[in-house]
Amino acid sequence: LRNAGTTCTHAEGSMVGSLEFCTGKLGTRLIMVLGHTQCGAIAGATATHQAGGEVRAPGCALEGLLQGLASVAKEASDDLGPGVSQEKLVSHAVKVNVYNSMNFLLQFSEPIRELVRKGELDIQGGIYHLETGRVEFLGRSPRHDELLSSKVTLPPSMAIGSFRTTEDGTLEPKVALKMLKDGNQRFVSGVPVLGKVDRQVREALATKGQAPHTAVVGCADSRVPLETVFDALPGDLFVLRNAGNTCTHAEGSILGSLEFCTGALNTRLIFVLGHTACGALKGATAAYLSHGEKKANHALDVLLTELGTVVSQAQSQCGKKATADEIANKAIRLNVFHTMDFMLKHCEAIREKVRSGHLEIQGGIYHLETGRVEFLGHAPTQAEVLASDFTLPPSVKGLPVRTTTDGPMPSMEALQILKDGNKRFVTGEALAGNVTNGMRKALVKEGQAPLAAIVGCADSRAPLETVFDAMPGDIFVLRNAGNTCTHAEGSVLGSLEFCVAALQSKMVLVLGHTACGAIKGATATYLQSKSGNKPQVSKALDALLVGLSDVAKKASEELGEGATEAQIVDRTIKLNVFHTIDFLLKYSPLVREKVAAGEVEIQGGIYDLETGNVEFLGQSPAQDMLTKSGAKLPFYQRLIRCLCPKQFSSKQRTSPFPQQK
C-alpha cells in the first residue's frame, strides 16, 4: 500500500481497510511501514512547519496532506531542538512519521490490534536509504504496548460522532461554546470527524427529538456553511440564516425561532456569526456612502438602507479618511453586536434568560480566507441593553383596529396618523395587515369609527389603505377615476355626509396622484378643443374627460402659453384636488356647516407613484369664501327635485339623517 509520505492521516479509510483485509482474509502475519530518505512529502511538511505563520485553510489536497504531516515535523523539531539543519530535521521527521503510521494502525483499528494482542500479527517499521539501497529496520513502535489498550474502533474520518437527542439533556453555555471552538479547529486543520451519519443516527433524531447545544444566527452566504464550519452533526446546531445575519427585517421569523429554540428546546447558547467580505454589508456601505441617491425599489434596497445605521456607526469609528472597504470591514463586526443587541431589546423571553444566567449570547466573525472563527464574546453594550426598557420588534408590533368604542378622533390627530402611516409605507416599515379574528369580530359587533374619509383615484397603483399603512376600520374610502365629484356627486356627497354625520369622522382628505390617466385624458381633451376640434361625447368616459377639462383649462391659463402638455397635466392634478374640495364645500350644506364650525377638516394631497410619498397640500385656498356661501345642491339633485317634487316634502327634508341616507 503506497501513498505520498507513507501516512494514514488522510487516507485511513483506504489504508486501514486494506490492511484489515490483508491481515484478516489473506492471513498476512507482518505489516511493514517503510519510509525513505529524502522523502519529498516529509520535506514539504517540514518546510511548511518552519515557515511558521497562521495556518490557513488548504487550497488543494497536497496542502492538506502537508498540513496533516505538520505534527510530524513539529515532533521532530521538538526532539532535536533549535539550530539543527534542514537535512537533519527532515531525516529525523521521516523516522517519526514511520512510528506515527504504526501508532495510527494500533490506535484506530480494533481487528489489527486484536491480532497483534494474540501474537498472530506484528507491525514493524523501517527506512529505505536511497543512497545505498539498504533498509534500516526499526522494529516496533516505542508506543506499541501502550497502544494495544486503545478502545477506538474506527479511524477519525470514518467515526460517527456522538449525536445529540432529547435524551442527552441540555449543555451549559461554556460547554456548548467549547464544542463550537473545537469543531472549528478540526475544520481548519482539515481533520473533521463528525461528517458521517448513518441510519441509526437519523432514526434516533427522528424518534427522540432534537436537543441542539447552540442556536446560530449566520449569513446566507454559500461560502459559510455553518454545520461544516463547526464540524457539527445533525442535531447539534439550530441554524437561522439570512443575508447580513440580521434581525432588522426578519424579526418575526428570527426572534420567534430563537424563542422556540431557547424555550421549547432549552438551548442555552445563541451564537451570532458574521463573516469577512460580506456582500450585504459591502452593499449597505456603498448605499450609505452614496447618500441615499438610489431609491428603495426592492426589498434588497430596503435591507441595505436599514443596515445603514451600522455603517454610519462604523464610519464614525473609522474616521473621515477611511476607505469604503475599511468601513465595510468595521461594519461587519459592529453588525454582529447590533444583531445581539436587537435580540435583547426586542425579546423579553431571551432578556430574562440572559439576566438569570441561563442563556448566553455571544458573537464571532468567520474568516473566509483561513476558515477560522474569531470568537468575540458578549456584546459590549449587553449590560446597558438589559437595563433598558423592553420593546416589541417593529414589524411585530402591529396596529389596533378602531371601533365605535374609541369615539371620534380629532381631525389634526387623524391627519398625523395618516402622515405617520405614509412614512412607514415609504420606508418599508409597514405595521398594518396582522388582523386577528378578534379584531374582525370587534369591527362587526361594535361598528366602524373611521379616523378619516379619503376621496381618491380608482387607479390600481394607489391603494389607499396600503399607502397610509391603515388597518380595517381606519379609513372610509371613496374612489373613482380622477378623484372627482363631477359625475358622481350623488354617490360621493351622500357617502361623505354619512361618514362625517353618522360615523362622526372629523378628517376628509382628497388625494390625487402623479401620472393620473384621467387627468392626462382630460388635458388632451382640453387641448383638442382649444385647437378647434370639438370632442365627441359618445360614451361615459368622454363625458368624464370633458367634465375635467375645465380644470385643465384653468391650469393652462395659470401656466401661460409656453407650458407643455406635461406641465399642464402636473398642474391640473393639483388643481383638481382643490376643485373636488371646493365641490364638496359648495354643494353639501352639511359638510360646509361642519367645516365652518370647526367640526370637520378637509385637506388635499398628492400621492407620488414613484417615491410613495404623499405631499399634503392643506386646505383649499377658497375654503373661507365657500364656507360663507349659500346652500346649493348639485345640478343632478336639483333636477331630480324639479322632476319629482312630491318625493321631497318638508317632512322628508327634515327627517333624520339615517332615513335620508
N, C-alpha and C positions, 0 to 999 in steps of 0.2 A: 504494500500500500504506500503510495508516494504522493506527496504534495510539497509545495514550497515551504521549507523550514521544518519539515518532519514534525508537524504540530497537529494537535487535535482541536485547538482553540476555536477555529471557525469551520470545522468540518466534522464535528463529533458524531452527527447522525450517520454520516457515511463511514468514517474511520472506525468508530466503536462498533457500529452494527456489523461491519465486515469482519472485524476481529472476533466478535461473538460467534458469527457463522463459522469462521475458520477453526476456532478452538473448540466449538461445540459440535457442529455437524461433521466436520472433517477430522476432528480428533488431534489437531496440531498441539504439540506439547510445549513449544517455545515461541515467545514473542520477542523479537529483537528490534529495539528502537535505535536507528542508526543515523547520527548526524554526520556532518563532514566539515573539514576545514574550509575557510574562505567561503562560507555559506552566504550567498547574496541576500537572502531574506533576513538572516540574523544581522548582517552588516547594515542593512537598511533600517531595521528596528533600532539598532544601537545608535546610528546617526540621528534618527528621529528623536531618541531619548536625549542625546547630548545637546541637540539644538535647543531643547527646553521650550519655554513659552507656553501659552494656553493651548490645551488640546482642543482641536476643532473637529467638527463632525467630518468623518471620512468622505472624500469626494469620489472615491472609486473603491472597488473591492480590495485592490492592492493596499491602499492607505488603511483600510480597515484591518487587513492582515498585519501590517506593520504596527498599528496601534495595539492590536491584540498581543503582539510579541514584546510590547514595550515593557511589560512587567519582568520579562526575562532579562532585558537589557539593564533594568533598574537593579534587579537582584545581583547581576554580575558586577555592576558598578559598585554596589554596596559591599560586596565580598572583597574586591580588590582595593577599594579606597580611591582617593583622588590622586591625580598625577600620572596615571597609567596611560600607555599609548593606546591608540585606536585598535591596533593589531592585537594587542594582548586582551583588550576588553572584548573584542569580537570572538577571539579564541575561547575565552572563558564562558562567554554567553552561549556558545554552541554546546558546551558540556551542560550548562544549566538547563538549556532547552531540552536536551535529551532526558534529563531527570524529570523535568516538568511534564513531558509527554508520558513517561512511565507512571508518574504520580496521577495524572489525569485518568488513565485507564483503571488504576486501582481505586480511585476515589469515586468514579461515576459509572462503573459497570458491575452490577452485582453478579452476573454469570461469570465474568472473568475473575472477580475477587474470590468467588466460591471455589473455582478450580484451583486457584493459587493456594487457598487455605488447605485444600485436600492434598496438595502436592502433585496434582495432575497437570499443572501448568507453571511455567516460570517466565518472568519478564526481566530481561536484562538489556543493557544499553551498550553503545559503542560509538566511536568516532572514526570515520574513514579519512585517512590523510591523503589528500590529492597528490601531494608531492612524492610519496613513496609507494602508494598503493596499499599500505598496511592498514589494518583495522585495529584500533586501540579498544580493547574490551574493558568496559567499565564495571560490569557486574550489575548487581541490583541497585535500586534507588536507596539512598540513605533513609528515606521515609517508608520503606517497604513494609516493615512490621506495623508501624503506626497506622498506615492507611488501610490495612486489612480489617480494621474495626469500623470503617466507614459504613454508614447506613443509607447513603444516597444510592438510588436505583437507576437514575437516568442522567445523562449529560444536561447542562443548563438549558440549552436551546430546545431540548425535547421535553423538558419537565413541564407539567401543568401546575401553574401557581395555585396558591391557596385562595380559592374564590370565596366571596362573602355572600351569605344569605341572612335572613332574619334570625336564624339560629345562633349567629355569631354575636348578636347584640351590638352595642354602639362602641365607638372608639373615642378616646379623649382627643381634643383638637391637636395637642402636641404630637400624639402618636400618628394621627392622620397626616399631619404636616411632614413628619419624618418619612412616611411612606411615599409622599409626593417627591421629596428630595431624593430618596434612594432610587425611586423609579426613573427620575430624570437623569441621575448619574449613570444608571445602566444604559439608558438610551444614548447618552453622549458617548459612552465608552464602546458602544456597538455590541453590547452583550445583553440584550433584553432576554428576560427569562419567562415572561408571563404571556407569551403570544399564543400558546397552544390551548385550544378549547375543544374538549371532546363532548360527546353526547351526554355523559354523566353531569358535566358542568351545566349544560343547557337545561337539562331536566330539573336539576336542583334549583336553578334560578327561577324556572317557571313555576315549580310547585311550592317552594319555600319562600319565595318573595325576595325582594331586593333590600339591601341594607348598606347603601353607599357610604363610604367613610368621609367623602368630601363632595360638596356641590361646587362645580367650576363654572364661572361665567367667563367665556372666552370669545374671541373674534371668529367670524365665519370664514376667515381666510383659509383656503385649502392647504396652505403650507403649514398650518398649525393644528394637526390632528391631535386632540388633547389626550385621548387614551394612549396613543403612540408616544407622545412626548413624555408621559409619566409612566410608560411601560405598565399599563393597568389592564386588568381583566374585566370582562363584562361583570357588572355588579359592583365595581369599585367606585366609579365616578358618576354623579348625577350632572349631566352636561347641558349647559344653556349657552347658545352661541348666536351672535348677530354681528353685523358689520360695525366695528368700533367698540365691541364689548361694552355696550352702554345700555342704560335703562331709560334714556331720555324719551324714546318713542315706543317703548315696548314694556312699560312698567306694569301694565295689567298682566301681561304674559310672564315677564321675568320675575317680578315680585311675587305674584301668585304662585308660580312654580317653586320659588325658593321657600315660601311659607309652607308649601306642601312637603318639601324635602326636609326642612328643619323641624317640621311639626310631626306629620304622619310617619316619616321615615326616620326621624330623630337623628339626622346628620348634624354633627357638631362643628364642622368647619366649612366655611364658604371661602373660596379662593377666586379672586378676580385676576385674570391673566390678560395683559396686553402683549403686544409683540413689536419688534423693530420693523421699520419700513411698512407701517400700517397704512394701507391705501385710504381708509376712511379719514384718518387724522391728517394725512397729506392733503386730501381733498378739502377738508374743513379749513386747513391753514390757508390754502390757495383762495378759498371762498372768502375767508375773513380778510385777508390782505388785499383783496380786490374791492374792499369797502362796500360789499353788498351790491355790486353792479349787476350781477346776474340775478334774474328773477327766479323765485322758487316755483318752478313749473311742475316739478315731480317730487315724489316722496323722498328721493335721494337728496334733492336740493334742500328740502326742509331738514333732513337729518344733518347735513353738513352745516347748515346755518345754526342749528341748535348746539352743535359741538363747538361753535364759535366762542362760547363762554370759556371753555377750557383753553382754546387757542389764545384768547385775549389774556388770560392769566399767564400762559406760557410766554407770550411776547413781553409782558410786563417784567417777568423774572429774567428773561434773556437779555433785555436791553434793546434800545432802538437800532443798534448796528447789527443785530442778529440776522442771519440769513433765514430764508423760508425753511430750509432743511433743519437748521438748529432749532427753530421754533416748533416745527413738527415733532422732532425728537423729544423735546421737553414736554409737549402736549401729550404724547403717548404715555409718559409716566404720570402726569397730572390727571389724565383721563381715568387711569386705574383708581386713583384715590377718589376722583369725582363719582365714579360708579359705586364705590364702597360707601361714600357719604350719602348718596342718594338712597341706598337701602336703609340706612339708619334714620334718615329724615322722614321717609315716607312709608315705613312698615313697622307698625307698633309691635307686632309679634316678634320680629327679628330684634328690635331695640331691647325688648325685655329680656330676651335670651342672652344678648351680649352683656347687658347690665349685670345679670346674675352670674356671668362667667360660664354659663352652659354652652354658649356658642362663641366662636371666634370668626372674624372676617379679616383675611389677610390678602395681600396682593403680590403680583410678580410681573416680570417682563420676560418674555421668551425671545431669545436672540436667534434669529433665523440663520445667522452666519455660523454659529457654533453649536446650536441645539441646546444650549444651556438655559435654564430658567434662573433669572436673578430674583431672589426672594426679597420682597420689600417690607414685609411685616405689616403692622397695622397702619391705617391712615393717620397722618399726623394730627388731624382735627377730630379724631374719634371721640375723645372726652368732651370736646366742645359741642359736637353734634348731639351726643347723648344727652347733654344738659339743655338742648334747645327744645322748643315746642314741636310736637308731632303734627304733621300734616299729611293728608292723603296725596298720592301722586296726582298730577294734573288731570290726566285723561281718565282717571278712575273716580274723580270727584263727582262728575255728573251734575245734573241740574234738577231742581224740583219742578213739579207742574203747578200751575196756578188754577185755583178753582174759586168759586164764589165765597168760600170761607176766608179768602185772602183780602177781599174787599177791593175797591177801586185803587189803582196806582196813580199817584200824581204824575202829571204829564212830563215834567223835566226828569223825574226818576226813570220813567219809561224810556225816554229818549236816550238817557245814559246807558240803559241796559241794551238798547239797540246798538249803540256805538261800541260798547264792550264786546257784544256778540260778533259784530263785524270784524273787530280787531282779532278775535280768536280765530275766526274763519280765515282771515288773511295769513296769519302766522302758522296755520296748521295745528292749532291747539283747541279745536272744537270740543265742546263738552256734551252737547246735546246728542240724543239718539238712544241713550240707555233707558228705555221706557219699560217699566215693570208692569205686571198685571195689576198690582195695587194702584199704580198711577192711572191706568186706563179706567179702572172701576171708579176711582175718585172723580174723574172727569165726567163720567156718566151720572153718578149719584149726586154729586154736588154742583155740577154745571160749570160752564165756562166763565172766565173773567179775564178776557184778553187784555194785556197791558197796552196794546196798540192796535189800530186798524191801519192796514197798508194798501194803498191803491197802486198796483204795479203792472208791468207789462206781461203779456202772456208768453213772451219769449222763453223757450226752454232753457236758455243759458243763464237765466236769472231766477233761480228757485229761492223764493224769499225766506222761507224757514231756514234754509241752508246758509244763505248769505248772512243772516243775523244770528246763526247758531241758536235757534229757538226750539223750545220744546212744544209738544202738542198742548194747546190751550193758551199759548203766549200771544199769537198774532191772529187777528181777524183779517183774512186775505181776500182782496178783490183784484182780479186780473183780467185784462183784455189787451188786444193789440194797440200799443201806443199809450197805455195807461191814461185813458181819456174818458170823459163822461159824455162826449159829444153825441154819440149814438147809443148810449146805454144809460141815459140819465134815470130812467125809471128803476132799473136794477141797481146801479151803483149808489144813487142817492138814497133810495129806500133802504138798502143794506147798511149804509153808513149811519143813517138815522137810527136804525135798530141797534147798531153797535154802541153808539155814544149815548143812547137813551136807555134801552132795555139792559144792555150789558155794562153800561157806565164806563166805557173806555174813555180815557182823557187825552189820548195822543192819537193823531191821524198823520200818517206820513205818505206823501205822494212820491213815488220813486220811478224815475226814468232810468235809462241805461244807455251807455255808449253803443254806437253801431246799431241803432234801433231800425229794424227793417221797415216798420210802419212810417217812421219819420223820414227815412230815405225815400220811400214811395211818395209821401206827401210833398216833399221838397221837389221831387221830379215832376209831380203833377202841377205844382205851382209854376215852375219854370217853363213847363209846356204851355200852360195857359198864358203866361206872360209873353211868350213868343207868338201868340195868336192862335195856337192850336187848342181849341176848347176840348177839355177831356170828355170822353164818352162815359156816361154813368149807366152801365148795363148790369152791374152786379153789386152786391153789398160792399165788397172790398173797394170798388170805385168810389162809392158814397163815403166810405170811411176816409179815404185819402183826400177827397175833395173837402171834407169837413175839417181835416187837419191842415189843409193847405193855407188857411188863413193865418195859422201860427207861423208857417214857413214864410209867408209874405211879410209878416211883421219882422221876423228875423232878418230877412233880406234887406228890408228898409233900414234897419238899425245898423247893418254892416256896411251898406253903401254899394255902389255899382261894381267896385272891383272885387267883391267877395266871390270865392269859388263855391262850387256846389257843396264840397265837403265842409267848408266853413259855415255855410248856411245850415247844413244838417246839424252840426255840433251846437250851433246857437239855437236852433229850433228845439232840440232835445231839452235844453234848459228852459226855454220859454214855455214849452208845452207843459212842463211840471207846474209852473206858476199859473198857466192857463187852466189846468184842471183844478188847482186850489181855488182860483177865482170863481170857477164854475160852481164849486161846492158852496162857497160863501154867498154867491149871487142868487142861487136857485133853491137853497134849503134854509127856510126860516129857522128851523130847529137847530141846525148846525151853526148858523150865523149868530143866533142868540147865545148859544153856549160859548162860542168863541169870544163874543163881546163881553160876556160875563166872566171870562177867565176860567170857565169850567173845562174847556177843551182847547188844545193846542193843535194847529195844523201847520206842518212844515214840509219842505220838499227835499229831495236828494237825487243824486245821480250815481248809479252803480257802474263802476268801470269794469268791463268784461275782462280786460287784460290783467289787471292787478288784483281784482277782488275788492278793492276799497270802495266804500260809499262816501261820496262827497256830500256832506249835509249843507243844504242851501239856506236853511232858516225859513222865516215866514215870507209870504208873498209881499212884494212891495206895495200891492194895492189893498192889503188887508184892512188897514184903518178906514179907508174910504168905503170898502164894501160892507164892513160890519155896521156902518151907519146908513146904508141904503135901504130902500123899502123892500118889502117882501115880494118875491117873484117865484113863479113856478116855471119849469122848463116848458118849451113850446109843446112837447108831446103831451104833457099832463094838462096844459091849458086847453089843448084841442079836445082831449077826452072829456073835460068838464063841459065844454061847449056842446059836444055831441050827445052827452049823456047827463044832463043836468039833474035828473031825478035821482041818480046814484050818489049825488053829493049834497044831500040835505044838510041843514045845520046840525042835526043830531049826529049824522055821520062824521061831519068835520070836527065835532068836539068830543068824539068818542075816545076812549083810552088808546094809547099808542099800540099796545099789542093787537087790538082789533083792527086798527088801521093797517098794521103790517099784514 
